[in-house]
Amino acid sequence: MKDWKTPAAKEVIERTLKSLKANGIQAVLVANAGEARQQVLSMLPAGAEVFNETSITLETIGLAREINEAGRYDSVRNRLNGLDPKTQEREMRRLGASPDFAVGSVHAVTEGGTLLIASNTGSQLPAYAYAAGKVIWVVGAQKIVKDVDEGLRRIREYVLGLESARARKAYGLPDDWNSFYSKILLFNREVNPNRAHVVLVNEALGF
């Protein structure tokens, strides 16, 4: 099995950044988790409506807590947690699909500047693809792959097992429960200037 944990080499990172920018995706390289956190916070205006999508990366660097608990932002996640899925499911779908800012991560980014995001339910994909006003992804450099085929391999062979273990623990699911990459978004290009942003971190973050 390929080593999916090691950050890409300097020349690969530089090539990936250049490709992302050519595809209409704003991209910046930071050295570590702390710099990534500060970079994202500098991009979020005070009082902005922000939805932090489920992400080990965001939890690791403290962004999820900052967005939801610091009181500086209108946290979509906090609002969703106050709704009843049995009676307010439509409102929850609409609220989660189109925040002003969606912040999350991806499962792979190709050297050609394509982002791959896999999901079991697909709940985060509408915001990423179109409906969010702005999207910010924090991406560890170990997620860089040669092309889409290798990105799909990374999801199948590496991400899926780790995500299944995370979900079992987080949601109290049975030991034999496994997630599935039911839906995969290939984000090849952004046509809306300054909408999509990648904060690429020169270390391994998330999975």
C-alpha positions in Angstrom: 0.0 0.0 0.0 1.2 3.5 -0.8 2.3 5.7 2.1 -0.6 8.2 2.2 0.7 9.9 5.4 3.9 11.8 4.2 3.7 15.4 3.0 4.6 15.9 -0.7 8.0 17.2 -1.7 8.6 21.0 -2.2 8.5 20.9 -6.0 5.2 18.9 -5.9 3.6 21.4 -3.5 4.7 24.3 -5.7 3.3 22.6 -8.8 0.0 21.9 -7.1 -0.4 25.5 -5.8 0.2 26.8 -9.4 -2.4 24.4 -10.8 -5.0 25.4 -8.2 -4.6 29.0 -9.0 -4.8 28.3 -12.8 -8.1 26.6 -12.1 -9.6 29.6 -10.4 -9.0 28.4 -6.8 -7.1 30.8 -4.6 -4.3 28.9 -2.8 -1.7 29.7 -0.2 1.0 27.6 1.5 1.5 27.8 5.3 4.1 26.1 7.4 2.0 24.4 10.1 -1.3 24.0 11.9 -1.0 27.2 13.9 -0.4 29.2 10.8 -3.3 27.5 9.0 -5.7 28.4 11.8 -4.6 32.1 11.8 -4.9 32.2 8.0 -8.4 31.0 8.0 -9.5 33.3 10.8 -8.1 36.2 8.9 -10.4 35.3 6.0 -13.6 35.3 8.2 -15.1 38.7 8.9 -16.5 39.2 12.4 -20.1 38.3 12.6 -20.0 36.2 9.4 -22.3 33.2 8.9 -19.9 30.2 9.0 -20.5 26.5 8.7 -17.6 24.3 9.7 -18.1 21.0 7.9 -17.2 17.8 9.8 -13.4 17.6 9.6 -10.7 16.0 11.7 -8.4 18.7 10.2 -10.5 21.6 11.6 -10.8 19.9 15.0 -7.0 19.2 15.1 -6.1 22.9 14.5 -8.8 24.3 16.8 -10.8 26.0 14.1 -14.1 24.1 14.8 -14.0 25.2 18.4 -13.1 28.8 17.4 -16.0 29.1 14.9 -18.6 27.6 17.2 -17.5 28.8 20.7 -15.7 32.1 20.4 -18.8 34.1 19.8 -17.3 36.0 16.9 -19.3 34.3 14.2 -22.8 33.3 13.4 -22.2 29.5 13.7 -24.4 27.5 11.4 -23.5 24.3 13.3 -24.8 25.8 16.5 -28.1 26.8 14.8 -28.5 23.3 13.3 -27.9 21.7 16.7 -30.9 23.8 18.0 -33.3 22.3 15.4 -35.4 19.2 15.5 -34.6 16.7 12.6 -38.0 15.2 13.0 -39.9 18.4 12.4 -37.4 20.9 10.9 -35.5 18.6 8.4 -36.2 20.9 5.4 -35.0 24.0 7.3 -31.8 22.1 8.3 -31.1 21.1 4.7 -31.5 24.6 3.5 -29.4 26.1 6.3 -26.5 23.6 5.8 -26.5 23.8 2.1 -26.0 27.6 1.6 -23.9 29.3 4.3 -22.1 32.5 3.6 -18.8 30.7 4.4 -18.2 26.9 4.4 -15.0 25.8 6.0 -13.7 22.2 5.7 -11.1 20.0 4.1 -10.8 17.5 1.2 -9.6 13.9 0.9 -7.2 14.5 -2.0 -5.9 17.2 -4.2 -4.2 16.4 -7.5 -1.0 18.0 -8.8 -3.3 19.3 -11.7 -5.4 21.2 -9.2 -8.5 19.0 -8.8 -10.0 18.6 -5.3 -11.7 15.3 -4.3 -14.3 15.2 -1.5 -16.0 11.9 -0.6 -19.1 11.7 1.5 -21.5 9.0 2.7 -24.6 11.3 2.8 -23.4 14.1 0.5 -24.5 16.7 3.1 -21.5 19.0 2.6 -21.3 18.7 -1.2 -23.9 21.3 -2.2 -22.2 24.1 -0.2 -18.8 23.2 -1.7 -20.0 22.8 -5.3 -22.1 26.0 -5.5 -24.4 27.1 -2.8 -21.9 28.6 -0.2 -20.9 32.1 -0.8 -17.2 31.3 -0.1 -15.5 28.0 0.6 -12.2 27.6 2.5 -10.5 24.2 2.6 -7.6 23.5 4.9 -5.5 20.7 3.3 -2.5 18.8 4.7 0.3 18.3 2.1 0.1 14.6 2.6 -3.2 14.7 0.6 -1.5 15.7 -2.7 -1.8 12.9 -5.3 -0.6 12.6 -8.9 -4.1 12.5 -10.5 -7.7 11.8 -10.0 -7.2 8.0 -10.3 -4.7 8.1 -7.4 -7.0 10.4 -5.5 -9.8 7.8 -5.7 -7.3 5.1 -4.6 -6.4 7.2 -1.6 -10.1 7.5 -0.7 -10.7 3.7 -1.1 -7.5 2.4 0.5 -6.8 4.9 3.2 -9.5 7.4 4.0 -12.5 5.1 4.1 -11.2 2.9 7.0 -10.2 5.9 9.1 -13.5 7.6 8.5 -15.4 4.5 9.4 -13.5 4.2 12.7 -14.1 7.9 13.4 -17.9 7.7 12.7 -18.2 4.5 14.9 -16.7 6.3 17.8 -18.4 9.6 17.3 -21.9 8.3 16.7 -21.9 5.1 18.8 -22.2 2.8 15.8 -21.7 -1.0 15.9 -18.2 -2.3 15.6 -19.0 -3.9 12.2 -20.4 -0.7 10.7 -18.5 0.8 7.8 -18.9 4.1 6.0 -19.1 4.3 2.2 -18.0 6.9 -0.4 -21.5 7.2 -1.7 -20.9 10.5 -3.5 -17.6 12.0 -4.6 -17.2 15.6 -5.7 -14.5 16.4 -8.3 -13.9 20.1 -8.0 -12.0 20.8 -11.2 -12.4 24.6 -11.5 -14.1 27.6 -9.9 -15.6 30.2 -12.3 -16.6 32.7 -9.6 -13.5 34.8 -8.8 -12.3 34.7 -5.1 -15.0 32.1 -4.1 -12.9 29.0 -3.5 -9.7 29.0 -1.3 -7.2 26.3 -0.3 -4.9 26.8 2.7 -2.3 24.1 2.0 -0.3 23.1 5.1 3.2 21.9 4.8 2.7 19.0 7.2 0.3 16.0 7.7 -3.1 17.0 8.9 -6.3 15.0 9.1 -6.7 12.0 6.9 
